[in-house]
Amino acid sequence: MKKLFFLMLLIALSSSLFAQSDTSRVEQYCQVIATPRLLSNKVTIDIDFGDEKSYWRDTRLKAYDGKLKKFNTIIDALNFMGKEGWKFINAYPVTTGNTSIYHFAFKKEFALADVK
């Protein structure tokens, strides 16, 4: 009888156990760089995620439909980053001669398993 009771207790306890899942989170950072175009009011937007740049591979940002993502203004790019869940940290201009290049820093939390 004791063996049966012990076996039932063991089965009941083992069914309530769960495997631990890794809930570690890590912050990732990126930078939006807005460079004015020559003889135009428009800007060129570059988003630096820290990936390696390659002349042989197209590393430009693409939309969900596979087309190149183009931004109309700096605010359009900042709104896009907000929609994607990135949080604004800081902004600063870098001036060389008569040209100011604007840098915007963002951060976002990812699951450790999702980070490459």
N, C-alpha and C positions, 0 to 999 in steps of 0.2 A: 504494500500500500504506500509505503514511504517513497519507493522508487517511482510509482505512478504520479504521486503528488509532486515530486521533484521534477519529473519530466514535464508535467503540465506547467509548472512554475517557470521552467526554463524556456518553454515555447512561448508563453505569455510575455516574458521579458524580452526575448529576442525579436518579437514582432514589433515592439515599440521602439526599437533602436533604429536610428537613421544614419546613413553615411554622411560624413562631414563634406560639405562643399566649400570650395575655395571662394571666399567672398572678398578677397583682397582687391583693393582698388588702387589705381595709380593715376596721377595727373599727367596729362600730355599737354604740350604747348604748341602754339603755332603763331605765325606772324603774317599779317596782311600788309603788303607794301603797295602804296599808291604813288605812281610816278606820272607826272604830267606829260602829255604828248606834245611834240614839237608843233608850234603854230596851231594849237587847238585848245578848246576848253575842256576836252575830255581827258581821262586818266587811264593809264594801264594798271590793272590790278594783278598782283602776283601773290599767291598764298603759299607760304613756306611752312611745310609740315615737318621739316627736318630730314626729308628723304634725299637720297643721293641724286644729284642732277646728272643727266646723261644726254649727250648729243645724238645718240642712236635710238633713243626711246622717247616717245611722246609722254611727258609728265604733266601736261597741262590738265587743269581741273575740268572734269566732265560732269554734266548733269545726269540724272537718273536714266534719261532716254539715250545716253551715249553721245549726245552732241556736246560740243565745247561750251562751257559755261562762260558767258560774257556778262559783264556788269556795266550798267549805264553810268553810275556814279560811285563815289566812295560809300555813300550811305546805302546804296543797293548792296554792295559787298558786305557791309557791316550787318545789315538786316539778314542777309543770307547766313552769316556765321551765327547770329542769334537763333535763327530757325533751326539750325543744325545742333543747337545745344551748347555752343561755345560761349564762355563767359568772358566779357571784356576785362582786361587787367590795366593796361596803360597805353597811352599814345604819345608819340614824340616825333617832331620833324627833324630831318637832317638836311641842312642847307649847304649847297655847294654852288658858289657863284650866285646866279639869279634863280636857281632852281631849288625848290624844296620838295623832298621826298618824304612822305608821311608813312610812319610805321605804327601799326596797331597790334598789340600783343593780346592773345586770347589763351584760355585754358579750358580743359574739359576732363572730367573723370571717366576712366574706362575700367572695365574689369581686367585684372591682370592677365587673364587667359586670352583677351581680345587684342592685346598689344603684341606687335611683332618684334 
